[in-house]
Amino acid sequence: MLPQFRKSEDRGLANHGWLKSRHTFSFAEYYDPEQMGFRSLRVINEDRIEGGTGFGKHPHRDVEIISYVVSGGLQHEDSMGNKTVIRPNEVQRMTAGTGVAHSEYNADPVNETHFFQIWILPKAKGGTPSYGQKSFETELNTQKLVHVISQDGKDGSISINQDADLYISRLKAGDDVDFKLRETRGAWIQIVKGDLTVNGKSVKAGDALRFENAEAIQFKAGSDSEFLLFDLA
């Protein structure tokens, strides 16, 4: 059975000069009633921020925000007192809960920062804001599929307030990896780099695939590739 497929070029595009963003789902001025998210996954924005620019301080509540830097560095500061730089190989999770304000800037004054910002809706509203950040560099360089986000922090992942798992995979050209989706679950796969075949479907950077209910998902890399895999209740 072929999965549902969303091409890279069909995503929303916002070009603010300092920021170029591709929106997988409806966000800000991009609205498509057919693309309002998938299960608890509400936002996947692929952002490119010019050197020395970024998002000023702004508030959020009742959302789990995940940031993954592909290249460059993202300088984070929030109302919980966290002040850090997120680098490639690192994943950051910010639980907004009852409310938090944060800013995100390109940590490099010259070079672009390329990152994904992801929003997952929590199981319940409210709750205490919290923060998590971890490097998965060793795992990403030695394992084909790395568990980085889960509800209970299993496998060394960062915990989240939702029955949702996020995996990151980096494959060399010719490598393959399989994933078995459990009954009643849904999977969203976002291609970050390279080109692959997924259950026989050719995909490239920016493309996405959606699977439902106990399917075996088979990945084969045509070139050095990277993708995000969301396993959602």
Residue pairs with C-beta under 8 A, 6 or more apart in sequence:
1 199
1 215
2 199
2 200
2 201
3 198
3 199
3 201
3 209
3 210
3 211
3 215
4 209
4 210
5 201
5 203
5 207
5 208
5 209
5 210
6 24
6 35
6 207
6 208
6 209
6 210
7 206
7 207
8 22
8 191
8 204
8 205
8 206
8 207
9 206
11 22
11 23
11 24
11 46
11 206
12 22
12 23
12 24
12 26
12 27
12 30
12 32
12 35
13 20
13 21
13 22
13 23
13 30
14 20
14 21
14 23
14 28
14 29
14 30
15 21
17 50
18 49
18 50
18 53
19 47
19 48
19 49
19 50
19 53
20 47
20 48
21 45
21 46
21 47
21 48
22 45
22 46
22 206
23 30
23 43
23 44
23 45
24 35
24 43
24 44
24 45
24 46
24 190
24 208
25 35
25 36
25 37
25 38
25 41
25 42
25 43
25 44
26 32
26 33
26 35
26 36
26 37
27 43
27 45
36 42
37 43
37 121
38 186
38 188
38 210
38 230
38 232
39 164
39 186
39 232
39 233
40 120
40 121
40 162
40 163
40 164
40 232
40 233
41 118
41 119
41 120
41 164
41 188
41 230
41 232
42 63
42 119
42 120
42 121
43 117
43 118
43 119
44 116
44 117
44 118
44 188
44 190
44 208
44 228
45 116
45 117
45 118
46 114
46 115
46 116
46 206
47 114
47 115
47 116
47 117
48 112
48 113
48 114
49 72
49 74
49 105
49 106
49 112
49 113
49 115
50 106
50 112
51 106
51 108
51 109
51 110
51 111
51 112
51 113
52 105
52 106
52 108
52 109
52 110
53 105
53 106
54 74
54 75
54 103
54 104
54 105
54 106
55 103
55 104
55 105
56 103
57 77
57 101
57 102
57 103
58 101
58 102
58 103
59 99
59 100
59 101
60 94
60 96
60 99
60 100
60 101
60 102
61 96
61 97
61 98
61 99
61 100
62 96
62 97
62 121
62 122
62 125
62 126
63 96
63 119
63 120
63 121
63 122
64 93
64 94
64 95
64 96
64 119
64 120
64 121
64 122
64 160
64 161
64 162
65 93
65 94
65 95
65 96
65 117
65 118
65 119
66 91
66 92
66 93
66 117
66 118
66 119
66 120
66 149
66 160
66 166
67 74
67 76
67 86
67 91
67 92
67 94
67 104
67 115
67 116
67 117
67 118
68 90
68 91
68 92
68 115
68 116
68 118
68 168
68 228
69 86
69 87
69 88
69 90
69 113
69 114
69 115
70 88
70 114
70 115
70 116
70 192
70 193
70 226
71 88
71 112
71 113
71 114
72 88
72 106
72 107
72 108
72 111
72 112
72 113
72 114
72 115
73 85
73 86
73 87
73 106
73 107
73 108
73 113
74 85
74 86
74 92
74 104
74 105
74 106
74 107
74 113
74 115
75 84
75 85
75 104
75 105
75 106
75 107
76 82
76 83
76 84
76 85
76 86
76 92
76 102
76 103
76 104
77 83
77 102
77 103
78 94
78 100
78 101
78 102
78 103
78 131
79 100
79 101
79 102
79 129
80 100
80 129
80 130
80 131
82 131
84 92
84 133
85 107
86 92
86 115
86 133
87 135
89 135
89 136
89 137
89 140
90 133
90 134
90 135
90 136
90 137
91 133
91 134
91 136
91 148
91 149
91 158
91 166
91 168
92 131
92 132
92 133
93 131
93 132
93 133
93 149
93 158
93 159
93 160
94 100
94 102
94 129
94 130
94 131
94 132
95 122
95 127
95 128
95 129
95 130
95 131
95 160
95 161
96 129
97 122
97 126
97 127
97 128
97 129
97 130
98 126
98 127
98 128
98 129
99 129
100 129
106 112
106 113
107 113
116 190
116 192
116 228
118 166
118 228
120 160
120 162
120 164
121 162
122 161
122 162
123 161
123 162
123 163
124 161
127 161
132 158
132 159
133 158
134 148
134 156
134 158
136 146
136 148
136 168
139 146
139 156
140 146
140 168
140 170
141 170
144 169
144 170
144 171
144 175
144 177
145 167
145 168
145 169
145 177
145 179
145 229
146 167
146 168
146 169
147 154
147 155
147 156
147 157
147 165
147 166
147 167
148 157
148 158
148 166
148 167
148 168
149 157
149 158
149 159
149 160
149 164
149 165
149 166
150 157
150 158
150 159
150 160
150 164
150 165
150 166
151 159
151 160
151 161
151 162
151 163
151 164
151 165
152 159
153 159
157 165
157 166
162 233
163 232
163 233
164 230
164 231
164 232
164 233
165 230
165 231
165 232
166 228
166 229
166 230
166 231
167 179
167 228
167 229
167 231
168 226
168 227
168 228
168 229
169 177
169 219
169 225
169 226
169 227
169 229
170 224
170 225
170 226
171 177
171 194
171 196
171 219
171 221
171 224
171 225
171 226
172 221
172 224
173 221
173 222
173 223
173 224
173 225
174 220
174 221
175 220
175 221
176 218
176 219
176 220
176 221
177 219
178 216
178 217
178 218
178 219
179 187
179 216
179 217
179 219
179 229
179 231
180 214
180 215
180 216
180 217
181 187
181 211
181 212
181 213
181 214
181 215
181 216
181 217
181 231
182 214
182 231
183 213
183 214
184 213
184 214
184 233
185 212
185 213
185 214
185 231
185 232
185 233
186 210
186 211
186 212
186 213
186 231
186 232
187 209
187 210
187 211
187 212
187 215
187 217
187 229
187 230
187 231
187 232
188 208
188 209
188 210
188 229
188 230
188 232
189 198
189 208
189 209
189 210
189 211
189 217
189 227
189 228
189 229
189 230
190 208
190 227
190 228
190 230
191 203
191 204
191 205
191 206
191 207
191 208
191 225
191 226
191 227
192 205
192 225
192 226
192 227
192 228
193 205
193 224
193 225
193 226
194 204
194 205
194 221
194 222
194 223
194 224
194 225
194 226
195 202
195 203
195 204
195 205
195 221
195 222
195 223
195 225
196 202
196 203
196 219
196 220
196 221
196 222
196 225
196 227
197 203
197 219
197 220
197 222
198 209
198 217
198 218
198 219
198 220
199 215
199 217
199 218
201 209
202 222
203 209
211 217
217 229
219 227
